[in-house]
Amino acid sequence: MGKTETKYDSVSILAALSACANQPTLHYGKEIHGFMIKVLLCSDLFTRSALIDMYAKCGNLPFA
């Protein structure tokens, strides 16, 4: 994620986290979480909520 010059916003991050939550793929969700930290998207309330939802649905609530 992020190898090209594509700009990601909170809507694209929300969609990716939702996809990870619906098909419990914790590995990809963690990568998205790291990307969010790198580009400072963690301050958005909706992306934080989607992140917590993804961790909960993947069965790894302590990381949320």
All heavy atoms as TSV, in Angstrom:
chain	resi	resn	atom	element	x	y	z
A	1	MET	N	N	0.842	-1.171	0.000
A	1	MET	CA	C	0.000	0.000	0.000
A	1	MET	C	C	0.888	1.234	0.000
A	1	MET	O	O	1.763	1.376	0.834
A	1	MET	CB	C	-0.883	-0.030	1.243
A	1	MET	CG	C	-1.989	0.941	1.228
A	1	MET	SD	S	-3.093	0.627	2.638
A	1	MET	CE	C	-4.453	1.564	2.087
A	2	GLY	N	N	0.661	2.092	-0.946
A	2	GLY	CA	C	1.412	3.323	-0.973
A	2	GLY	C	C	2.656	3.292	-1.835
A	2	GLY	O	O	3.470	4.177	-1.738
A	3	LYS	N	N	2.833	2.254	-2.688
A	3	LYS	CA	C	4.019	2.207	-3.538
A	3	LYS	C	C	3.927	3.196	-4.692
A	3	LYS	O	O	4.929	3.629	-5.209
A	3	LYS	CB	C	4.236	0.797	-4.062
A	3	LYS	CG	C	4.670	-0.169	-2.989
A	3	LYS	CD	C	5.014	-1.511	-3.554
A	3	LYS	CE	C	5.468	-2.425	-2.432
A	3	LYS	NZ	N	5.903	-3.709	-2.903
A	4	THR	N	N	2.734	3.535	-5.093
A	4	THR	CA	C	2.570	4.533	-6.137
A	4	THR	C	C	2.302	5.877	-5.486
A	4	THR	O	O	2.265	5.996	-4.264
A	4	THR	CB	C	1.393	4.165	-7.068
A	4	THR	OG1	O	0.195	4.141	-6.304
A	4	THR	CG2	C	1.608	2.806	-7.713
A	5	GLU	N	N	2.096	6.870	-6.280
A	5	GLU	CA	C	1.828	8.209	-5.748
A	5	GLU	C	C	0.340	8.428	-5.465
A	5	GLU	O	O	-0.122	9.556	-5.456
A	5	GLU	CB	C	2.340	9.254	-6.738
A	5	GLU	CG	C	3.851	9.260	-6.874
A	5	GLU	CD	C	4.545	9.587	-5.563
A	5	GLU	OE1	O	4.092	10.485	-4.835
A	5	GLU	OE2	O	5.559	8.935	-5.266
A	6	THR	N	N	-0.396	7.362	-5.231
A	6	THR	CA	C	-1.812	7.459	-4.938
A	6	THR	C	C	-2.015	8.073	-3.565
A	6	THR	O	O	-1.332	7.723	-2.603
A	6	THR	CB	C	-2.475	6.067	-4.968
A	6	THR	OG1	O	-2.166	5.453	-6.211
A	6	THR	CG2	C	-3.959	6.150	-4.786
A	7	LYS	N	N	-2.963	8.985	-3.473
A	7	LYS	CA	C	-3.306	9.604	-2.191
A	7	LYS	C	C	-4.479	8.843	-1.586
A	7	LYS	O	O	-5.500	8.638	-2.236
A	7	LYS	CB	C	-3.695	11.070	-2.389
A	7	LYS	CG	C	-2.602	11.910	-2.979
A	7	LYS	CD	C	-1.474	12.098	-1.996
A	7	LYS	CE	C	-0.424	12.997	-2.614
A	7	LYS	NZ	N	0.749	13.105	-1.804
A	8	TYR	N	N	-4.328	8.405	-0.359
A	8	TYR	CA	C	-5.380	7.687	0.351
A	8	TYR	C	C	-6.031	8.640	1.342
A	8	TYR	O	O	-5.346	9.393	2.018
A	8	TYR	CB	C	-4.806	6.477	1.084
A	8	TYR	CG	C	-4.190	5.460	0.150
A	8	TYR	CD1	C	-2.818	5.433	-0.062
A	8	TYR	CD2	C	-4.987	4.562	-0.528
A	8	TYR	CE1	C	-2.259	4.509	-0.920
A	8	TYR	CE2	C	-4.429	3.640	-1.389
A	8	TYR	CZ	C	-3.064	3.613	-1.583
A	8	TYR	OH	O	-2.512	2.708	-2.436
A	9	ASP	N	N	-7.347	8.553	1.428
A	9	ASP	CA	C	-8.059	9.374	2.401
A	9	ASP	C	C	-8.791	8.453	3.365
A	9	ASP	O	O	-8.676	7.230	3.287
A	9	ASP	CB	C	-9.007	10.350	1.708
A	9	ASP	CG	C	-10.068	9.663	0.877
A	9	ASP	OD1	O	-10.038	8.416	0.761
A	9	ASP	OD2	O	-10.938	10.361	0.357
A	10	SER	N	N	-9.532	9.043	4.263
A	10	SER	CA	C	-10.208	8.238	5.286
A	10	SER	C	C	-11.260	7.311	4.684
A	10	SER	O	O	-11.499	6.225	5.212
A	10	SER	CB	C	-10.827	9.141	6.350
A	10	SER	OG	O	-11.775	10.007	5.787
A	11	VAL	N	N	-11.868	7.702	3.573
A	11	VAL	CA	C	-12.899	6.854	2.950
A	11	VAL	C	C	-12.282	5.571	2.401
A	11	VAL	O	O	-12.820	4.478	2.597
A	11	VAL	CB	C	-13.640	7.631	1.842
A	11	VAL	CG1	C	-14.630	6.733	1.126
A	11	VAL	CG2	C	-14.342	8.841	2.414
A	12	SER	N	N	-11.140	5.669	1.742
A	12	SER	CA	C	-10.496	4.470	1.200
A	12	SER	C	C	-9.975	3.576	2.329
A	12	SER	O	O	-10.049	2.351	2.245
A	12	SER	CB	C	-9.376	4.841	0.235
A	12	SER	OG	O	-8.420	5.655	0.857
A	13	ILE	N	N	-9.489	4.181	3.404
A	13	ILE	CA	C	-9.026	3.403	4.553
A	13	ILE	C	C	-10.207	2.696	5.222
A	13	ILE	O	O	-10.111	1.533	5.616
A	13	ILE	CB	C	-8.276	4.304	5.559
A	13	ILE	CG1	C	-7.033	4.899	4.917
A	13	ILE	CG2	C	-7.931	3.556	6.826
A	13	ILE	CD1	C	-5.982	3.902	4.503
A	14	LEU	N	N	-11.336	3.393	5.349
A	14	LEU	CA	C	-12.537	2.783	5.929
A	14	LEU	C	C	-12.970	1.568	5.118
A	14	LEU	O	O	-13.321	0.529	5.679
A	14	LEU	CB	C	-13.682	3.793	5.978
A	14	LEU	CG	C	-13.611	4.850	7.069
A	14	LEU	CD1	C	-14.676	5.911	6.845
A	14	LEU	CD2	C	-13.782	4.218	8.425
A	15	ALA	N	N	-12.962	1.683	3.800
A	15	ALA	CA	C	-13.374	0.570	2.942
A	15	ALA	C	C	-12.422	-0.612	3.098
A	15	ALA	O	O	-12.866	-1.774	3.180
A	15	ALA	CB	C	-13.424	1.028	1.489
A	16	ALA	N	N	-11.134	-0.351	3.170
A	16	ALA	CA	C	-10.159	-1.431	3.321
A	16	ALA	C	C	-10.294	-2.117	4.681
A	16	ALA	O	O	-10.244	-3.347	4.772
A	16	ALA	CB	C	-8.747	-0.882	3.135
A	17	LEU	N	N	-10.478	-1.345	5.733
A	17	LEU	CA	C	-10.652	-1.937	7.065
A	17	LEU	C	C	-11.948	-2.729	7.150
A	17	LEU	O	O	-11.995	-3.789	7.786
A	17	LEU	CB	C	-10.622	-0.848	8.139
A	17	LEU	CG	C	-9.264	-0.259	8.453
A	17	LEU	CD1	C	-9.405	0.912	9.406
A	17	LEU	CD2	C	-8.334	-1.312	9.032
A	18	SER	N	N	-12.991	-2.248	6.500
A	18	SER	CA	C	-14.258	-2.973	6.490
A	18	SER	C	C	-14.100	-4.313	5.781
A	18	SER	O	O	-14.644	-5.324	6.229
A	18	SER	CB	C	-15.323	-2.129	5.795
A	18	SER	OG	O	-16.531	-2.832	5.722
A	19	ALA	N	N	-13.360	-4.324	4.695
A	19	ALA	CA	C	-13.116	-5.575	3.979
A	19	ALA	C	C	-12.325	-6.553	4.847
A	19	ALA	O	O	-12.620	-7.754	4.865
A	19	ALA	CB	C	-12.377	-5.298	2.673
A	20	CYS	N	N	-11.346	-6.056	5.579
A	20	CYS	CA	C	-10.567	-6.915	6.476
A	20	CYS	C	C	-11.423	-7.450	7.620
A	20	CYS	O	O	-11.221	-8.574	8.074
A	20	CYS	CB	C	-9.372	-6.153	7.044
A	20	CYS	SG	S	-8.098	-5.789	5.845
A	21	ALA	N	N	-12.368	-6.654	8.084
A	21	ALA	CA	C	-13.232	-7.086	9.188
A	21	ALA	C	C	-14.237	-8.135	8.722
A	21	ALA	O	O	-14.536	-9.079	9.456
A	21	ALA	CB	C	-13.963	-5.894	9.779
A	22	ASN	N	N	-14.763	-7.992	7.506
A	22	ASN	CA	C	-15.763	-8.932	7.009
A	22	ASN	C	C	-15.158	-10.279	6.641
A	22	ASN	O	O	-15.837	-11.297	6.711
A	22	ASN	CB	C	-16.496	-8.334	5.809
A	22	ASN	CG	C	-17.398	-7.195	6.221
A	22	ASN	OD1	O	-17.870	-7.141	7.351
A	22	ASN	ND2	N	-17.620	-6.267	5.311
A	23	GLN	N	N	-13.918	-10.299	6.235
A	23	GLN	CA	C	-13.193	-11.540	5.984
A	23	GLN	C	C	-12.006	-11.505	6.935
A	23	GLN	O	O	-11.004	-10.886	6.604
A	23	GLN	CB	C	-12.689	-11.607	4.555
A	23	GLN	CG	C	-13.755	-11.499	3.522
A	23	GLN	CD	C	-13.143	-11.449	2.128
A	23	GLN	OE1	O	-11.939	-11.523	1.949
A	23	GLN	NE2	N	-13.978	-11.318	1.143
A	24	PRO	N	N	-12.124	-12.095	8.093
A	24	PRO	CA	C	-11.115	-11.884	9.137
A	24	PRO	C	C	-9.678	-12.077	8.637
A	24	PRO	O	O	-9.144	-13.168	8.639
A	24	PRO	CB	C	-11.479	-12.909	10.199
A	24	PRO	CG	C	-12.900	-13.236	9.969
A	24	PRO	CD	C	-13.135	-13.051	8.505
A	25	THR	N	N	-9.088	-11.010	8.173
A	25	THR	CA	C	-7.712	-11.025	7.695
A	25	THR	C	C	-6.900	-10.029	8.521
A	25	THR	O	O	-6.691	-8.894	8.121
A	25	THR	CB	C	-7.645	-10.658	6.198
A	25	THR	OG1	O	-8.378	-9.444	5.992
A	25	THR	CG2	C	-8.231	-11.739	5.331
A	26	LEU	N	N	-6.498	-10.487	9.676
A	26	LEU	CA	C	-5.811	-9.630	10.636
A	26	LEU	C	C	-4.491	-9.093	10.081
A	26	LEU	O	O	-4.130	-7.945	10.332
A	26	LEU	CB	C	-5.568	-10.391	11.938
A	26	LEU	CG	C	-4.953	-9.619	13.083
A	26	LEU	CD1	C	-5.842	-8.457	13.488
A	26	LEU	CD2	C	-4.709	-10.536	14.263
A	27	HIS	N	N	-3.789	-9.904	9.306
A	27	HIS	CA	C	-2.493	-9.483	8.767
A	27	HIS	C	C	-2.632	-8.210	7.929
A	27	HIS	O	O	-1.869	-7.270	8.099
A	27	HIS	CB	C	-1.886	-10.614	7.933
A	27	HIS	CG	C	-0.649	-10.217	7.208
A	27	HIS	ND1	N	0.544	-9.992	7.863
A	27	HIS	CD2	C	-0.418	-9.974	5.905
A	27	HIS	CE1	C	1.456	-9.633	6.976
A	27	HIS	NE2	N	0.898	-9.622	5.774
A	28	TYR	N	N	-3.603	-8.193	7.027
A	28	TYR	CA	C	-3.806	-7.016	6.189
A	28	TYR	C	C	-4.303	-5.822	7.016
A	28	TYR	O	O	-3.931	-4.684	6.760
A	28	TYR	CB	C	-4.784	-7.312	5.059
A	28	TYR	CG	C	-4.250	-8.320	4.075
A	28	TYR	CD1	C	-4.927	-9.511	3.849
A	28	TYR	CD2	C	-3.073	-8.095	3.389
A	28	TYR	CE1	C	-4.440	-10.450	2.952
A	28	TYR	CE2	C	-2.572	-9.022	2.495
A	28	TYR	CZ	C	-3.263	-10.197	2.280
A	28	TYR	OH	O	-2.777	-11.116	1.399
A	29	GLY	N	N	-5.138	-6.103	7.987
A	29	GLY	CA	C	-5.613	-5.041	8.866
A	29	GLY	C	C	-4.489	-4.377	9.633
A	29	GLY	O	O	-4.466	-3.159	9.806
A	30	LYS	N	N	-3.525	-5.183	10.087
A	30	LYS	CA	C	-2.368	-4.624	10.791
A	30	LYS	C	C	-1.523	-3.766	9.850
A	30	LYS	O	O	-0.969	-2.750	10.262
A	30	LYS	CB	C	-1.517	-5.744	11.391
A	30	LYS	CG	C	-2.105	-6.347	12.639
A	30	LYS	CD	C	-1.151	-7.377	13.208
A	30	LYS	CE	C	-1.658	-7.916	14.524
A	30	LYS	NZ	N	-0.710	-8.888	15.111
A	31	GLU	N	N	-1.407	-4.198	8.592
A	31	GLU	CA	C	-0.656	-3.391	7.623
A	31	GLU	C	C	-1.336	-2.037	7.403
A	31	GLU	O	O	-0.668	-1.005	7.321
A	31	GLU	CB	C	-0.532	-4.129	6.294
A	31	GLU	CG	C	0.452	-5.262	6.335
A	31	GLU	CD	C	0.679	-5.873	4.976
A	31	GLU	OE1	O	0.425	-5.211	3.950
A	31	GLU	OE2	O	1.113	-7.032	4.944
A	32	ILE	N	N	-2.657	-2.054	7.313
A	32	ILE	CA	C	-3.400	-0.806	7.146
A	32	ILE	C	C	-3.246	0.077	8.377
A	32	ILE	O	O	-3.080	1.293	8.271
A	32	ILE	CB	C	-4.882	-1.095	6.837
A	32	ILE	CG1	C	-4.997	-1.802	5.495
A	32	ILE	CG2	C	-5.704	0.188	6.847
A	32	ILE	CD1	C	-6.369	-2.393	5.226
A	33	HIS	N	N	-3.253	-0.532	9.563
A	33	HIS	CA	C	-3.064	0.211	10.800
A	33	HIS	C	C	-1.696	0.907	10.789
A	33	HIS	O	O	-1.572	2.087	11.131
A	33	HIS	CB	C	-3.188	-0.725	11.992
A	33	HIS	CG	C	-3.173	-0.046	13.309
A	33	HIS	ND1	N	-3.132	-0.739	14.482
A	33	HIS	CD2	C	-3.177	1.264	13.669
A	33	HIS	CE1	C	-3.114	0.110	15.502
A	33	HIS	NE2	N	-3.134	1.329	15.027
A	34	GLY	N	N	-0.669	0.179	10.383
A	34	GLY	CA	C	0.664	0.763	10.290
A	34	GLY	C	C	0.716	1.911	9.289
A	34	GLY	O	O	1.363	2.940	9.530
A	35	PHE	N	N	0.015	1.739	8.171
A	35	PHE	CA	C	-0.050	2.800	7.176
A	35	PHE	C	C	-0.750	4.029	7.744
A	35	PHE	O	O	-0.326	5.157	7.511
A	35	PHE	CB	C	-0.787	2.294	5.933
A	35	PHE	CG	C	-0.950	3.335	4.877
A	35	PHE	CD1	C	0.096	3.677	4.055
A	35	PHE	CD2	C	-2.171	3.968	4.700
A	35	PHE	CE1	C	-0.057	4.646	3.072
A	35	PHE	CE2	C	-2.341	4.936	3.728
A	35	PHE	CZ	C	-1.273	5.277	2.912
A	36	MET	N	N	-1.811	3.795	8.516
A	36	MET	CA	C	-2.542	4.908	9.138
A	36	MET	C	C	-1.633	5.690	10.079
A	36	MET	O	O	-1.673	6.917	10.104
A	36	MET	CB	C	-3.753	4.384	9.914
A	36	MET	CG	C	-4.887	3.894	9.055
A	36	MET	SD	S	-6.163	3.055	10.015
A	36	MET	CE	C	-6.673	4.316	11.153
A	37	ILE	N	N	-0.823	4.988	10.834
A	37	ILE	CA	C	0.111	5.654	11.748
A	37	ILE	C	C	1.145	6.446	10.952
A	37	ILE	O	O	1.463	7.588	11.293
A	37	ILE	CB	C	0.792	4.624	12.670
A	37	ILE	CG1	C	-0.241	4.020	13.625
A	37	ILE	CG2	C	1.954	5.255	13.441
A	37	ILE	CD1	C	0.247	2.817	14.393
A	38	LYS	N	N	1.631	5.856	9.864
A	38	LYS	CA	C	2.662	6.494	9.049
A	38	LYS	C	C	2.185	7.795	8.417
A	38	LYS	O	O	2.922	8.777	8.361
A	38	LYS	CB	C	3.111	5.521	7.965
A	38	LYS	CG	C	4.208	6.022	7.085
A	38	LYS	CD	C	4.592	4.974	6.069
A	38	LYS	CE	C	5.621	5.517	5.095
A	38	LYS	NZ	N	5.939	4.529	4.069
A	39	VAL	N	N	0.934	7.815	7.940
A	39	VAL	CA	C	0.433	9.015	7.252
A	39	VAL	C	C	-0.482	9.848	8.138
A	39	VAL	O	O	-1.178	10.734	7.657
A	39	VAL	CB	C	-0.278	8.660	5.927
A	39	VAL	CG1	C	0.676	8.021	4.955
A	39	VAL	CG2	C	-1.492	7.802	6.163
A	40	LEU	N	N	-0.484	9.567	9.429
A	40	LEU	CA	C	-1.221	10.356	10.421
A	40	LEU	C	C	-2.730	10.392	10.183
A	40	LEU	O	O	-3.365	11.422	10.330
A	40	LEU	CB	C	-0.664	11.781	10.495
A	40	LEU	CG	C	0.819	11.892	10.812
A	40	LEU	CD1	C	1.276	13.333	10.704
A	40	LEU	CD2	C	1.132	11.316	12.165
A	41	LEU	N	N	-3.316	9.242	9.843
A	41	LEU	CA	C	-4.767	9.153	9.696
A	41	LEU	C	C	-5.439	8.634	10.965
A	41	LEU	O	O	-6.636	8.418	10.972
A	41	LEU	CB	C	-5.137	8.228	8.528
A	41	LEU	CG	C	-5.169	8.859	7.153
A	41	LEU	CD1	C	-5.408	7.795	6.097
A	41	LEU	CD2	C	-6.242	9.921	7.056
A	42	CYS	N	N	-4.700	8.437	12.024
A	42	CYS	CA	C	-5.272	7.884	13.250
A	42	CYS	C	C	-6.104	8.894	14.024
A	42	CYS	O	O	-6.807	8.523	14.960
A	42	CYS	CB	C	-4.166	7.339	14.146
A	42	CYS	SG	S	-3.439	5.836	13.517
A	43	SER	N	N	-6.034	10.148	13.659
A	43	SER	CA	C	-6.786	11.151	14.405
A	43	SER	C	C	-8.251	11.225	13.974
A	43	SER	O	O	-9.060	11.823	14.666
A	43	SER	CB	C	-6.140	12.517	14.245
A	43	SER	OG	O	-6.163	12.907	12.888
A	44	ASP	N	N	-8.591	10.593	12.851
A	44	ASP	CA	C	-9.962	10.612	12.350
A	44	ASP	C	C	-10.821	9.647	13.160
A	44	ASP	O	O	-10.484	8.467	13.312
A	44	ASP	CB	C	-9.968	10.228	10.869
A	44	ASP	CG	C	-11.344	10.303	10.268
A	44	ASP	OD1	O	-11.908	11.412	10.234
A	44	ASP	OD2	O	-11.867	9.244	9.858
A	45	LEU	N	N	-11.928	10.127	13.683
A	45	LEU	CA	C	-12.803	9.321	14.535
A	45	LEU	C	C	-13.351	8.099	13.807
A	45	LEU	O	O	-13.397	7.006	14.364
A	45	LEU	CB	C	-13.959	10.186	15.055
A	45	LEU	CG	C	-14.994	9.481	15.928
A	45	LEU	CD1	C	-14.350	9.008	17.222
A	45	LEU	CD2	C	-16.154	10.394	16.214
A	46	PHE	N	N	-13.736	8.255	12.552
A	46	PHE	CA	C	-14.323	7.146	11.804
A	46	PHE	C	C	-13.305	6.052	11.510
A	46	PHE	O	O	-13.618	4.870	11.592
A	46	PHE	CB	C	-14.971	7.656	10.513
A	46	PHE	CG	C	-16.116	8.581	10.760
A	46	PHE	CD1	C	-16.006	9.929	10.489
A	46	PHE	CD2	C	-17.312	8.110	11.286
A	46	PHE	CE1	C	-17.061	10.790	10.728
A	46	PHE	CE2	C	-18.368	8.958	11.535
A	46	PHE	CZ	C	-18.242	10.310	11.254
A	47	THR	N	N	-12.084	6.436	11.184
A	47	THR	CA	C	-11.069	5.416	10.920
A	47	THR	C	C	-10.663	4.706	12.209
A	47	THR	O	O	-10.414	3.501	12.198
A	47	THR	CB	C	-9.823	6.016	10.236
A	47	THR	OG1	O	-9.327	7.101	11.010
A	47	THR	CG2	C	-10.137	6.475	8.834
A	48	ARG	N	N	-10.626	5.419	13.319
A	48	ARG	CA	C	-10.333	4.761	14.600
A	48	ARG	C	C	-11.423	3.770	14.964
A	48	ARG	O	O	-11.147	2.665	15.430
A	48	ARG	CB	C	-10.166	5.785	15.716
A	48	ARG	CG	C	-8.854	6.524	15.644
A	48	ARG	CD	C	-8.606	7.337	16.875
A	48	ARG	NE	N	-9.551	8.467	16.909
A	48	ARG	CZ	C	-9.655	9.307	17.911
A	48	ARG	NH1	N	-8.913	9.156	18.974
A	48	ARG	NH2	N	-10.511	10.297	17.852
A	49	SER	N	N	-12.670	4.138	14.720
A	49	SER	CA	C	-13.783	3.246	15.000
A	49	SER	C	C	-13.730	2.005	14.105
A	49	SER	O	O	-13.966	0.880	14.563
A	49	SER	CB	C	-15.106	3.989	14.792
A	49	SER	OG	O	-16.194	3.141	14.992
A	50	ALA	N	N	-13.416	2.198	12.829
A	50	ALA	CA	C	-13.296	1.066	11.904
A	50	ALA	C	C	-12.142	0.165	12.298
A	50	ALA	O	O	-12.220	-1.066	12.154
A	50	ALA	CB	C	-13.117	1.574	10.475
A	51	LEU	N	N	-11.073	0.743	12.807
A	51	LEU	CA	C	-9.927	-0.038	13.252
A	51	LEU	C	C	-10.297	-0.914	14.454
A	51	LEU	O	O	-9.966	-2.098	14.490
A	51	LEU	CB	C	-8.790	0.911	13.611
A	51	LEU	CG	C	-7.419	0.334	13.844
A	51	LEU	CD1	C	-6.909	-0.334	12.585
A	51	LEU	CD2	C	-6.468	1.418	14.291
A	52	ILE	N	N	-11.002	-0.354	15.412
A	52	ILE	CA	C	-11.450	-1.120	16.578
A	52	ILE	C	C	-12.393	-2.231	16.142
A	52	ILE	O	O	-12.295	-3.370	16.598
A	52	ILE	CB	C	-12.113	-0.200	17.618
A	52	ILE	CG1	C	-11.063	0.722	18.229
A	52	ILE	CG2	C	-12.826	-1.001	18.694
A	52	ILE	CD1	C	-11.629	1.847	19.067
A	53	ASP	N	N	-13.299	-1.915	15.216
A	53	ASP	CA	C	-14.240	-2.911	14.696
A	53	ASP	C	C	-13.500	-4.053	14.007
A	53	ASP	O	O	-13.820	-5.224	14.209
A	53	ASP	CB	C	-15.203	-2.235	13.722
A	53	ASP	CG	C	-16.261	-3.181	13.206
A	53	ASP	OD1	O	-16.977	-3.783	14.034
A	53	ASP	OD2	O	-16.379	-3.319	11.969
A	54	MET	N	N	-12.492	-3.738	13.218
A	54	MET	CA	C	-11.730	-4.754	12.515
A	54	MET	C	C	-11.014	-5.673	13.492
A	54	MET	O	O	-11.074	-6.891	13.379
A	54	MET	CB	C	-10.729	-4.089	11.566
A	54	MET	CG	C	-9.925	-5.036	10.683
A	54	MET	SD	S	-8.412	-5.732	11.393
A	54	MET	CE	C	-7.501	-4.276	11.844
A	55	TYR	N	N	-10.336	-5.104	14.500
A	55	TYR	CA	C	-9.643	-5.925	15.489
A	55	TYR	C	C	-10.628	-6.794	16.266
A	55	TYR	O	O	-10.351	-7.963	16.546
A	55	TYR	CB	C	-8.823	-5.072	16.443
A	55	TYR	CG	C	-7.478	-4.674	15.911
A	55	TYR	CD1	C	-7.130	-3.343	15.765
A	55	TYR	CD2	C	-6.533	-5.624	15.553
A	55	TYR	CE1	C	-5.885	-2.971	15.277
A	55	TYR	CE2	C	-5.287	-5.276	15.064
A	55	TYR	CZ	C	-4.969	-3.949	14.937
A	55	TYR	OH	O	-3.738	-3.578	14.447
A	56	ALA	N	N	-11.779	-6.249	16.603
A	56	ALA	CA	C	-12.776	-7.031	17.358
A	56	ALA	C	C	-13.301	-8.187	16.521
A	56	ALA	O	O	-13.417	-9.307	17.012
A	56	ALA	CB	C	-13.918	-6.124	17.788
A	57	LYS	N	N	-13.621	-7.935	15.275
A	57	LYS	CA	C	-14.158	-8.994	14.411
A	57	LYS	C	C	-13.108	-10.043	14.056
A	57	LYS	O	O	-13.447	-11.177	13.771
A	57	LYS	CB	C	-14.742	-8.397	13.139
A	57	LYS	CG	C	-16.055	-7.686	13.396
A	57	LYS	CD	C	-16.673	-7.163	12.126
A	57	LYS	CE	C	-18.019	-6.520	12.417
A	57	LYS	NZ	N	-18.594	-5.929	11.183
A	58	CYS	N	N	-11.838	-9.663	14.090
A	58	CYS	CA	C	-10.766	-10.628	13.831
A	58	CYS	C	C	-10.375	-11.376	15.106
A	58	CYS	O	O	-9.505	-12.234	15.077
A	58	CYS	CB	C	-9.545	-9.926	13.227
A	58	CYS	SG	S	-9.788	-9.382	11.537
A	59	GLY	N	N	-10.997	-11.040	16.227
A	59	GLY	CA	C	-10.742	-11.731	17.482
A	59	GLY	C	C	-9.472	-11.312	18.183
A	59	GLY	O	O	-8.890	-12.081	18.945
A	60	ASN	N	N	-9.030	-10.089	17.960
A	60	ASN	CA	C	-7.796	-9.622	18.575
A	60	ASN	C	C	-8.044	-8.262	19.235
A	60	ASN	O	O	-7.395	-7.269	18.897
A	60	ASN	CB	C	-6.706	-9.523	17.524
A	60	ASN	CG	C	-5.335	-9.647	18.126
A	60	ASN	OD1	O	-5.170	-9.446	19.320
A	60	ASN	ND2	N	-4.362	-9.974	17.311
A	61	LEU	N	N	-8.950	-8.223	20.153
A	61	LEU	CA	C	-9.362	-6.983	20.795
A	61	LEU	C	C	-8.249	-6.277	21.585
A	61	LEU	O	O	-8.249	-5.050	21.618
A	61	LEU	CB	C	-10.573	-7.237	21.692
A	61	LEU	CG	C	-11.454	-6.043	21.968
A	61	LEU	CD1	C	-11.936	-5.402	20.690
A	61	LEU	CD2	C	-12.641	-6.444	22.813
A	62	PRO	N	N	-7.292	-6.983	22.188
A	62	PRO	CA	C	-6.246	-6.247	22.916
A	62	PRO	C	C	-5.453	-5.269	22.040
A	62	PRO	O	O	-4.961	-4.266	22.534
A	62	PRO	CB	C	-5.330	-7.349	23.450
A	62	PRO	CG	C	-6.208	-8.528	23.578
A	62	PRO	CD	C	-7.175	-8.422	22.426
A	63	PHE	N	N	-5.324	-5.530	20.745
A	63	PHE	CA	C	-4.625	-4.603	19.861
A	63	PHE	C	C	-5.450	-3.359	19.542
A	63	PHE	O	O	-4.911	-2.359	19.102
A	63	PHE	CB	C	-4.224	-5.288	18.547
A	63	PHE	CG	C	-3.006	-6.123	18.676
A	63	PHE	CD1	C	-3.098	-7.500	18.651
A	63	PHE	CD2	C	-1.761	-5.546	18.831
A	63	PHE	CE1	C	-1.983	-8.293	18.777
A	63	PHE	CE2	C	-0.620	-6.323	18.941
A	63	PHE	CZ	C	-0.732	-7.716	18.920
A	64	ALA	N	N	-6.752	-3.458	19.741
A	64	ALA	CA	C	-7.619	-2.322	19.428
A	64	ALA	C	C	-7.345	-1.193	20.396
A	64	ALA	O	O	-7.422	-0.047	20.083
A	64	ALA	CB	C	-9.087	-2.734	19.508
